[in-house]
Amino acid sequence: MAMMRRDTVLVVLCFLVCAISKTTRSSASVVKLPKGFIACKKDDPNVNPCIQQALQTAVPHLVKGVPSLGLIPIDPLIISHMDINQGTSDGPLDIKLSFKDLYIHNIGSIKLTSMKSSITNYTFNLKADFDEPLVLEGMYKIQGKIIILPIIGEGRSNLTLAGLKVSINTNGKPITRRGDVYMELESMELKFSTSRLYIQLDNLFNGDQVLGNNMNMFMNQNWRDILKDLQPAFESALGMAFQSITRQFFHKVPYSKIFN
């Protein structure tokens, strides 16, 4: 009887060891590049055009989301909250502006125009244009002054950036996990230029149509001055959104699977 109990214990222990071993191997498995993504050879003299093509090819997949990498769809790209406190009381712009549930449309129309990289230094610099205007829609709340006019309102907003061009600089460092080298994103800087900013803020001045229409017309006539002050906040918000996507991608896929 005692012998049978010892045999039973041994069987259970063997089962547990095998189960733990299997789980450990599974959790340590390396994520490969998903279908539709292209790997580039790091020693290829044409590695920069390869990376540019690889990123462009990946755009339709990123737009739809990549569940295997934990990436959600990015067109529209959703920013839950963004606050802008800009200007001074004696300057042309002095506003408190907040956005909620901001949907950014047409990310998928991006077209990469150049790529420079140093794979061994984990740095990437890319430039891109958007074939379609970038449209930002969501709820807003604003209070302050624009140039010489007071402004107050709360409601729906639409900001449209036409002829958008972006420049993105990415810096990372190597980090080893379970014997594989990954890139840990350290910083990302996004800058943009646009040929035109269109502004529409609904329900300004508690719904006063005359004052609201005049203010929207005034803002669209003076969009360059307004954008000059708002641009750093928009660049920071867009940069943080793209940074989150980039960090998740490099966290999941080993560097050697991207650049072999």
C-alpha positions as CSV (number, residue, x, y, z in Angstrom):
1,M,0.0,0.0,0.0
2,A,2.8,2.4,0.9
3,M,4.6,1.5,-2.3
4,M,1.5,2.4,-4.3
5,R,1.2,5.7,-2.6
6,R,4.9,6.5,-3.3
7,D,4.3,5.5,-7.0
8,T,1.3,7.8,-7.2
9,V,3.2,10.7,-5.7
10,L,6.0,10.2,-8.2
11,V,3.6,10.2,-11.1
12,V,2.0,13.4,-9.9
13,L,5.4,15.1,-9.4
14,C,6.5,14.0,-12.9
15,F,3.2,15.4,-14.3
16,L,3.8,18.8,-12.5
17,V,7.4,19.0,-13.7
18,C,6.4,18.3,-17.3
19,A,3.5,20.9,-17.1
20,I,5.8,23.6,-15.6
21,S,8.5,22.8,-18.2
22,K,6.0,23.1,-21.0
23,T,4.5,26.4,-19.7
24,T,8.0,27.8,-19.3
25,R,9.0,26.9,-22.8
26,S,5.7,28.4,-24.1
27,S,6.1,31.7,-22.2
28,A,9.6,32.0,-23.3
29,S,8.7,31.5,-27.0
30,V,9.8,34.3,-29.3
31,V,7.3,36.3,-31.3
32,K,8.1,36.3,-35.0
33,L,7.3,39.0,-37.5
34,P,3.7,38.6,-38.5
35,K,2.6,37.9,-42.0
36,G,2.8,41.0,-44.2
37,F,5.9,42.4,-42.3
38,I,9.3,42.4,-44.1
39,A,12.6,41.7,-42.4
40,C,15.7,43.6,-43.6
41,K,19.3,42.5,-43.6
42,K,21.3,44.8,-41.3
43,D,24.5,44.5,-43.5
44,D,22.6,45.3,-46.7
45,P,24.0,48.5,-48.3
46,N,20.4,49.3,-49.3
47,V,19.0,48.7,-45.9
48,N,17.4,52.1,-45.6
49,P,15.2,51.6,-48.8
50,C,14.4,48.2,-47.4
51,I,13.2,49.6,-44.1
52,Q,11.2,52.3,-45.9
53,Q,9.5,49.6,-48.0
54,A,9.0,47.4,-45.0
55,L,7.3,50.2,-43.0
56,Q,5.1,51.2,-46.0
57,T,4.1,47.6,-46.5
58,A,3.2,47.3,-42.8
59,V,0.9,50.3,-42.8
60,P,-2.3,48.5,-44.0
61,H,-1.7,45.8,-41.3
62,L,-1.0,48.4,-38.6
63,V,-4.2,50.3,-39.6
64,K,-6.2,47.1,-39.0
65,G,-4.3,46.2,-35.8
66,V,-2.0,43.2,-35.1
67,P,-3.5,41.1,-32.3
68,S,-0.4,38.8,-32.1
69,L,1.6,41.9,-31.1
70,G,-1.0,43.4,-29.0
71,L,-1.5,46.3,-31.4
72,I,-4.9,47.8,-31.7
73,P,-6.2,49.5,-34.9
74,I,-4.8,52.9,-35.5
75,D,-7.1,54.5,-38.1
76,P,-8.8,56.2,-36.5
77,L,-6.2,56.7,-33.8
78,I,-8.0,57.5,-30.5
79,I,-6.6,59.9,-27.9
80,S,-8.8,59.8,-24.8
81,H,-7.7,63.1,-23.4
82,M,-5.5,66.0,-24.3
83,D,-5.0,69.3,-22.4
84,I,-3.5,72.5,-23.8
85,N,-2.7,75.4,-21.6
86,Q,-1.0,77.8,-24.0
87,G,0.1,81.4,-24.0
88,T,0.3,84.3,-21.5
89,S,-2.1,87.1,-20.5
90,D,-0.1,89.7,-22.5
91,G,0.5,87.4,-25.6
92,P,-1.6,86.8,-28.7
93,L,-2.9,83.5,-27.4
94,D,-4.0,82.7,-23.9
95,I,-6.3,79.7,-23.7
96,K,-7.2,76.6,-21.7
97,L,-8.2,74.0,-24.3
98,S,-9.0,70.4,-23.6
99,F,-10.1,67.6,-25.9
100,K,-11.9,64.4,-25.0
101,D,-12.3,61.2,-27.1
102,L,-10.3,62.7,-30.0
103,Y,-10.4,60.5,-33.1
104,I,-7.6,61.1,-35.7
105,H,-8.6,59.9,-39.1
106,N,-6.5,59.1,-42.3
107,I,-3.4,57.8,-40.5
108,G,-3.4,55.0,-43.1
109,S,-2.8,57.5,-45.9
110,I,0.8,58.0,-44.8
111,K,3.5,57.7,-47.5
112,L,7.1,57.4,-46.4
113,T,9.5,59.6,-48.4
114,S,12.8,58.9,-46.8
115,M,14.6,56.8,-44.2
116,K,17.9,57.1,-42.5
117,S,19.0,54.6,-39.9
118,S,21.9,53.3,-37.8
119,I,20.8,49.8,-36.9
120,T,23.8,49.2,-34.6
121,N,23.0,52.4,-32.7
122,Y,19.3,51.8,-32.6
123,T,18.4,55.2,-34.3
124,F,15.9,55.8,-37.0
125,N,14.9,59.0,-38.8
126,L,12.0,59.0,-41.2
127,K,10.1,61.6,-43.2
128,A,6.6,61.1,-44.6
129,D,3.7,62.8,-46.3
130,F,-0.1,62.2,-45.9
131,D,-2.1,61.7,-49.1
132,E,-5.2,62.7,-47.3
133,P,-5.8,65.5,-44.7
134,L,-5.4,64.4,-41.1
135,V,-8.8,65.0,-39.4
136,L,-9.1,65.4,-35.7
137,E,-12.6,65.0,-34.4
138,G,-13.8,65.0,-30.8
139,M,-15.3,66.9,-27.9
140,Y,-13.6,70.2,-26.8
141,K,-13.7,72.8,-24.0
142,I,-12.1,76.2,-24.4
143,Q,-11.7,79.4,-22.4
144,G,-9.4,82.4,-22.9
145,K,-8.6,84.7,-25.7
146,I,-7.3,84.4,-29.2
147,I,-5.3,87.4,-30.4
148,I,-7.7,90.2,-29.2
149,L,-10.9,88.3,-28.9
150,P,-12.3,86.4,-25.9
151,I,-13.4,82.8,-26.5
152,I,-15.4,80.3,-24.5
153,G,-17.3,77.2,-25.6
154,E,-17.8,73.5,-25.2
155,G,-19.0,70.9,-27.8
156,R,-17.9,69.1,-30.9
157,S,-14.7,70.1,-32.7
158,N,-13.1,69.4,-36.1
159,L,-9.5,70.3,-36.8
160,T,-8.2,69.4,-40.3
161,L,-4.5,69.4,-41.3
162,A,-4.1,69.5,-45.1
163,G,-0.8,68.8,-46.9
164,L,0.7,67.3,-43.8
165,K,4.4,66.4,-43.7
166,V,6.0,64.7,-40.7
167,S,9.5,64.0,-39.5
168,I,10.0,61.3,-36.8
169,N,13.3,60.7,-34.9
170,T,13.5,57.5,-32.9
171,N,16.2,56.5,-30.4
172,G,16.5,53.2,-28.6
173,K,18.9,50.9,-26.8
174,P,19.4,47.1,-26.6
175,I,17.9,45.1,-23.8
176,T,18.3,41.3,-23.4
177,R,15.3,39.2,-22.3
178,R,15.4,35.4,-22.2
179,G,18.6,35.3,-24.3
180,D,17.1,37.5,-27.1
181,V,18.1,41.1,-27.8
182,Y,15.2,43.6,-28.1
183,M,15.1,47.3,-28.7
184,E,13.9,49.4,-25.8
185,L,12.5,52.8,-27.1
186,E,14.2,55.7,-25.3
187,S,12.7,58.7,-27.1
188,M,10.7,59.7,-30.1
189,E,10.4,63.2,-31.5
190,L,7.7,64.1,-34.0
191,K,7.6,67.4,-36.0
192,F,5.1,68.3,-38.7
193,S,4.3,71.1,-41.2
194,T,1.0,71.7,-42.9
195,S,-0.2,73.8,-45.8
196,R,-3.5,74.6,-44.1
197,L,-5.3,74.2,-40.8
198,Y,-9.1,74.3,-40.9
199,I,-10.9,74.9,-37.6
200,Q,-14.5,74.2,-36.6
201,L,-15.7,74.6,-33.0
202,D,-19.4,74.0,-32.4
203,N,-21.4,75.6,-29.7
204,L,-19.1,78.6,-29.0
205,F,-20.4,81.3,-26.7
206,N,-23.2,79.0,-25.3
207,G,-24.6,78.4,-28.8
208,D,-24.7,82.0,-30.1
209,Q,-24.7,81.4,-33.8
210,V,-23.5,84.9,-34.8
211,L,-20.6,85.0,-32.4
212,G,-19.7,81.4,-33.0
213,N,-19.6,81.8,-36.8
214,N,-17.6,85.0,-36.6
215,M,-15.1,83.4,-34.2
216,N,-14.7,80.3,-36.4
217,M,-14.1,82.6,-39.4
218,F,-11.6,84.6,-37.5
219,M,-9.7,81.5,-36.4
220,N,-9.6,80.2,-40.0
221,Q,-8.3,83.5,-41.2
222,N,-5.6,83.6,-38.6
223,W,-4.8,79.8,-38.6
224,R,-1.0,80.3,-38.9
225,D,-0.7,82.4,-35.7
226,I,-3.0,79.9,-33.9
227,L,-1.1,76.9,-35.1
228,K,2.2,78.4,-34.1
229,D,1.2,78.2,-30.4
230,L,-0.8,75.0,-30.6
231,Q,1.7,73.0,-32.7
232,P,4.0,71.9,-29.9
233,A,1.1,70.3,-28.0
234,F,-0.3,68.6,-31.1
235,E,3.2,67.2,-31.9
236,S,3.6,65.9,-28.4
237,A,0.2,64.2,-28.4
238,L,0.8,62.6,-31.8
239,G,4.3,61.6,-30.8
240,M,3.1,59.9,-27.7
241,A,0.5,58.0,-29.6
242,F,3.1,56.8,-32.2
243,Q,5.6,56.1,-29.4
244,S,3.1,53.7,-27.7
245,I,2.7,51.7,-31.0
246,T,6.4,51.6,-31.7
247,R,7.3,50.6,-28.1
248,Q,4.8,47.7,-28.2
249,F,6.1,46.5,-31.5
250,F,9.8,46.4,-30.5
251,H,8.9,45.0,-27.1
252,K,7.3,42.0,-28.7
253,V,9.6,41.2,-31.6
254,P,13.4,40.5,-31.1
255,Y,15.7,42.9,-33.0
256,S,17.3,40.0,-34.8
257,K,13.9,39.1,-36.3
258,I,13.4,42.6,-37.7
259,F,17.0,43.0,-38.9
260,N,18.6,39.6,-39.6
